[in-house]
């Protein structure tokens, strides 16, 4: 039974920052779970210069480890491994030759600026190497075209495509797993036609604010399906709150409840929307925002306050007669809310 920890882009750039801590956490998880191999599927470094500066420190992280580390170059660190750079005795940069471990064979398709027929040819040429007497695993770094991911999901701006491939490129090959990197936003696994698996684990630490929610790696046993493993690493957490002026709820308490549940390593992106009835809750817009800010201090990357006090509208005769009509009608609670929402917006727009 061979256990593998598969991670995607870490984009290291500084010693001991939150990304570095994520790498250290992955090493600990690898030890605790007795994995045989850790695969890093591209963009371990943010830039080649970061690899240059951090290499001595990386050797320390990867020294005295009870597993092998396999790395393939990504589009951000494609030149970081050239010239026989040494990352540690248990670290292998997978470029041309396969890595054999018992009855498991791992091959890498390192990042290159190629696509279409060139890339397809490169993958299909692996047919000679991927013989069926072993479990075959392929590491790659690029964009899966079968899915409607946006460019931002890959953590890159601009229009350029990086090693774009389709699941069909792997057809006809003895592949049990494609372990991929480059896709940052979330864990995403699919089946290959031959029954094998294609997995993007998502970045193990948030690189930009687009990567929200607790991060994951793929920690699995060769022969079994891929497995999501939740990480306690730095990440952004979106907290969208919609206030309902018809409920007896205190907006500050609602925010408080969300922040009590916030992961200790998370930074929030808070959005407070909806309407409040300041008369009913005895708080002005200003009171609400300043009390919320007392709770969120130091815990948010962004705070958006889009709430409005509509106590004036709720006292409006037209609105009152409209809501009474709605109540007489046989609507679901949800439909009732929608109609009230429409009336509130109409009255606001009309400036009544
Ligand atoms: Mn990346």
Boltz pocket constraint, residues with backbone or C-beta under 6 A from the ligand:
constraints:
  - pocket:
      binder: B
      contacts: [[A, 9], [A, 42], [A, 43], [A, 74], [A, 76], [A, 154], [A, 155], [A, 182]]
      max_distance: 6.0
